[in-house]
Amino acid sequence: MSAEPTIRRWRDAQGEHIDVRGLPPPEPLVAILRLVHEQGLVGGADVIVHHDRDPALLYPELVERGWWAERVEGALGEVRLRLSRST
């Protein structure tokens, strides 16, 4: 029996990372928006998302919350995004 995919989070110089690869929809969207909300409350750093597909439904949600996304280089087969607050 294989283990269910889980959400991984860590922090480094780039910001707060969240890895949602392997999770079924809508779990990645919910987890990312929860982290964006937390970071907004504490005035935290950028959020780096590690995803296995382009999260098209995420972008309008980010705009609504005053955030934006840019694609950054990631591992082969990974969609990596940097989420930042709009200024």
C-alpha positions as CSV (number, residue, x, y, z in Angstrom):
1,M,0.0,0.0,0.0
2,S,1.5,3.4,-1.0
3,A,1.3,6.4,1.2
4,E,-1.1,9.2,0.3
5,P,0.7,12.4,-1.0
6,T,1.0,15.1,1.7
7,I,1.6,18.8,1.7
8,R,5.2,19.7,2.5
9,R,6.2,23.2,3.7
10,W,9.6,24.7,4.5
11,R,11.3,28.1,4.5
12,D,14.5,29.2,3.0
13,A,16.1,32.4,1.6
14,Q,13.6,32.4,-1.4
15,G,10.5,32.4,0.9
16,E,7.9,30.0,2.3
17,H,7.7,26.9,0.1
18,I,4.7,24.6,-0.3
19,D,4.8,21.4,-2.3
20,V,1.4,20.2,-3.4
21,R,2.5,17.8,-6.1
22,G,0.5,14.6,-6.3
23,L,-2.5,16.0,-4.5
24,P,-6.0,15.7,-6.1
25,P,-8.0,18.9,-6.9
26,P,-9.0,21.0,-5.1
27,E,-6.5,20.3,-2.3
28,P,-3.6,22.2,-3.9
29,L,-5.7,25.3,-4.4
30,V,-7.0,25.2,-0.9
31,A,-3.6,24.7,0.7
32,I,-2.0,27.4,-1.4
33,L,-4.7,30.0,-0.6
34,R,-4.5,29.1,3.1
35,L,-0.7,29.8,3.0
36,V,-1.2,33.0,1.1
37,H,-3.7,34.1,3.7
38,E,-1.3,33.3,6.6
39,Q,1.6,35.1,4.9
40,G,-0.6,38.1,4.4
41,L,-1.6,38.2,8.0
42,V,2.0,38.2,9.3
43,G,3.5,40.3,6.5
44,G,5.6,37.3,5.5
45,A,7.8,36.5,2.6
46,D,7.0,35.3,-0.9
47,V,5.4,31.9,-1.4
48,I,7.1,29.4,-3.6
49,V,4.7,26.8,-5.0
50,H,5.9,23.4,-6.2
51,H,3.1,21.9,-8.4
52,D,2.7,19.2,-11.0
53,R,0.4,21.2,-13.3
54,D,-0.4,24.8,-14.1
55,P,-3.0,25.9,-11.4
56,A,-5.2,28.0,-13.8
57,L,-7.9,28.5,-11.1
58,L,-5.4,29.9,-8.7
59,Y,-4.5,33.1,-10.7
60,P,-7.9,34.9,-10.3
61,E,-8.0,34.0,-6.7
62,L,-4.6,35.6,-6.1
63,V,-5.6,38.8,-7.9
64,E,-8.7,39.0,-5.7
65,R,-6.4,38.8,-2.6
66,G,-3.8,41.3,-3.9
67,W,-1.2,38.8,-4.9
68,W,0.4,37.8,-8.3
69,A,2.3,34.8,-9.6
70,E,5.3,34.3,-11.9
71,R,6.6,31.1,-13.2
72,V,10.2,30.4,-12.1
73,E,12.7,27.7,-13.0
74,G,12.0,24.3,-11.3
75,A,12.8,20.7,-11.6
76,L,12.0,18.8,-14.8
77,G,8.2,18.1,-14.9
78,E,7.5,20.6,-12.1
79,V,5.5,23.8,-12.3
80,R,7.2,26.2,-9.9
81,L,5.6,29.6,-9.1
82,R,6.7,32.6,-7.0
83,L,3.7,34.3,-5.4
84,S,4.2,37.8,-4.2
85,R,1.9,40.6,-2.8
86,S,1.1,43.3,-5.3
87,T,2.5,46.6,-4.4
